[in-house]
Every structure is written in C-alpha cells, then in structure tokens.
C-alpha cells in the first residue's frame, strides 16, 4: 500500500487511481488528514505501507521526520520544478529520493523497489518462522535444511519473507520478480510459480505457510503450533 500526501485533492486522487491501475493499493491524504492518521494508526496499519509519496504540503520537511518516528518504508518527495535548495532540504529531512513532476507511478514503484533492495543488501538474510532466506543468491533454509529452488521461486519466497504478514497482490509480486517494464511475460505466471513453491514448502515444513485469497493476493503466515499440527495431520492422512 502507498500513501500519497498533498494539499490538492486532484493530485492525491489522480495518483491513487494510477496506483490502482498498476494493481497497488493506495490512499490519499491532505497534510492535516495525514498528520491525524499517522498519529492514531496502529502498528499493523503503519507496517502495511510500502512507501510514502509526498507532494505539496505546508512545512513539507516535517513530513518525513513524522514518518520516520513510525516507519522505515521508503519516502519519495515530488518537486514541481528544479530547486537545489528544496532537494537538499528534503534529503536532510530524511526522504529517500526526490523526483520531479510529472512522474509515472511505475517509476515511483521502481525507485521504491531499488530503495528496498539497497536496504536488504545491508542485511545478509531475513527470517520468518522456520524459513530463512539469503540475499546473496543462496538457497533458503526451511525447517533447518536447505531447499533448492529455481531463481523465480526463490525471489518470490524472499519477497514474501521480507513482507511477512502483509498481503501482496499478484501484480506486486510480478513487479518484484520480473520488473515493472517486462511486457513479454504475463502476470498469471506468478500463480504457477507460487503453486510450485507452496508444494515444496508444504513438503519440507509439513504445512502450507502461504495464505491466498482470490482478488486480494498472497501472504506469508506463521500459524500457531496447534494449527501447524492440524495441517500436518491432514497432510499425513
């Protein structure tokens, strides 16, 4: 989910509509609405945000400082025109990137993924329950043993682990795995990859850790011990 903050409703609604066209959930706020929301939002809501897009706001340099108190998600600011003073001020305030309007949402998504990749590169691995993935191309460790996976399935698992507990659309996973500008591959290939990945994880874990809901997407879950045992019993007959 992306949050767009701008004092002009035409801007927030326009970008929100374009995000939806790319299969990415979003919400637009005026600066005052955003300040109220971020102050009252629970951790789960904040953690569901993949990135913040900041447009024209009074005291705009306060926005990234406010965000950083609650979230480490990428913050991208939009400038109406070239201004070195504004750009330097925004970077000093904590934004991750500054772009000049107009900017396509695909470019925003690409920049967000690049920021996340750089952050992941500073960490060698990430874990979710009995699953550990590595960002150096190594096979994941699942239930204490290596699990050899094709490159696409491994990348999907890495993306699910990094976003554990967050529901991801097919389009989001496709963009993360194939890139935003790959027109030669259909998004439906993700369903095939995930189906194969789930079978392998179920074999090694004894339960299926990926929850799917039609039209909503996929999420890496961590079932409670009793739920895991039920799934193992069902799997063994």
N, C-alpha and C positions, 0 to 999 in steps of 0.2 A: 504493500500500500504506500502511495506517495501523498504527501501533504503539500498543498500549494498555498502560499500566503501572499496576498496582495490586497491593497485597499480598493482595487477596482474589481467588481464582480464579473465584468466582461472577461477579464484575464483569468480569474480563478475558474470560472465555468468553462471557458474555452480550453484551457489546459486539461481540466478534469475530463472533458469529453474526449480529448485526443488520447489521454492515457487509457480510457476505457476502450477506444478503438484498437489499442495495442494489447488488450487483454490484461491490463494492470489496473487494480482498484486504486481509487484516489479520492481525496476530499479537499475542498477549497475553503479557506477561511479568510475573513478580514483580519487585520492585525489584532484588533480588540478581541474578536472571537477566538483567535489562536491563543492569545495570552490566557484567556479564561480556560480554554480546553486543556492546554498543556499543564496548567496549574492543577487541574482537577482530575486529569486522566490517570487511570490505574496503570501499573507497570505492564500488564499484558497488552494494553492498547498501545502504549508507547513502543514496546518491543516489536509490535506488528508493523511498524513504519519502516519501510526500506530506504526512504530518502525524503528530504525536505527541499522544496523549491521556493526560494524567497524572491519576491518581486519588489514592487514599490511599497514601502512602509515608512511611517514616521519613526525616527530613531532606529533605522534598519539594522545598524550594527549591534543593537541589543538582542536581536532575534537569535543569532547563532549562539550567543552566550546563554540565553534562556534554554535553548535546545540542549546544549552540552551538559546542563545540570541533570538531564533526564535520559539522554540518548547519545549513542556514538554513531548513529546512522549518518550517511553522507549528507552534507548540507551544500546545496548549489545555489548561488545567487545569480540573478539576472540583472544586467545593466541595460538601460535604454540606449546608451551610446558609449563611446570610448572615454574613459576617465581614469587616469592612473591613480589619482588621489582616492577615488571611490574604491577601486580594486584593491589597493594596498590596505585601506581601512577595513574592508571586508575580510581579507585574509588575516589581518591582525585580530579581528573579532572571532575567528575560528571557523570560517567557511572552508570547505574542501576544494571548491572550484568556483570560478566566476565565468559566466557566458554572456554573450551579447544577444539581445533580442533582435529579430525573431530567432527562436531556436526550436528545432523539431524535437518532439518528445523521444524519438528514437536516439537522438544524440544525447539527451539527458539520461536515458537508460544506459547507453553505452558508457558514458562518463561515470555513472553510479557504479556499474559493474567493475570498471577499472579501479575506482577508489577502493572497492571492497577487495579486489584481487591484491592490491598493494598491502592492504591491512592483513589479509590472510598470509601473505608471503612473510610477514614478520613472525608468524607462528608456524611451526612445522606441522602441526596436526590439530585436529579437533575431535571431540568425543561426544557421543550421545548414548548413554547406557552401555550396552555391550559392544557398541560399534565405534571404532576409531579409524578416522581417515587421515591421509597424509597429503600434503600439498606439493610434494616433490615428485609425484607420479608413481609412488609406491602403492602396492596393493593394500586395501584396508585390512584391519584386524577385526574379525567378527567372532564374538564369543571365544576369544583367546587364540584364534587360529587365523592365518592369512586366508583371504578369499580372493582368488584371481578373477578379475572382471575385465571385459573389454573396455576400451577407453571411454566410450559414451556412457556406459552404465556406471563406471567409476566416477565420472564427472557428475552424473545425476545424484549418486549417493553422497558425494562431497557437498553438493548444493543443498540437499535435504538435511544433512547433519548441521551445516552452518546455520540453516534456517529452522532448526528443530523446534517443534511446537507451533510453527507458523504455517498456515495453509497457502500453498503455492499453486497458481493456475498452470495449465498446460503451456500457455504462451510464455509465462515467466521461465519455466524450466527449459523450454525450447530456446529462448533467447540466451539463457545462461550457458547452454551446452553447445548450440550451433552458431550463436551470434545473431545480432539483430538484423543483419543485412543478407542473410543466406536465403535467397529465394528459390534455390534449387531443391530444397528438402521440405516436405510437408510436415506441419506440426503434429499430425497424427502418428508420426514415427515415435514420438515420446511415449505413447501408450504401449507400443510394442517393447520398447526398452524397459519401461517400468514393470511390465508384466514379467519379463525375464528376470529382472533384478529381484522382484518380490519372491519368485520361486527359489532363487539361490539363497536369499536371506532367510526364508522360512526353513529351508533345509538345514542351514547352519545354526539358526537361533532356536528353532522349534516353534516359532510363531511368526506372524507377519507384522513387521513393525511399521508398515506404510498404510496409512488410512486414506481412502479415496472416497470422494463424494461427487456424484455427477454434477457437472456445471460449476462446481466450487473448487475442485482441484485435489491436490495431494498434500499430506502432512506426515512427517516422521513422528510417530508417537512412541511413548515409553510406557507400556502397560504395567499396571501394578502386578505384584508377584502372583496373586491369585488368578488374575486374568491370563497371565502367561501360562500358568499351569493348566487352565481350562483349554487354551488353544493347543497346547502340547497333547493333551488327552484326546482332543478332537482329531488332531493330525495323525495320531497313532491308532485311531480307530475305536 
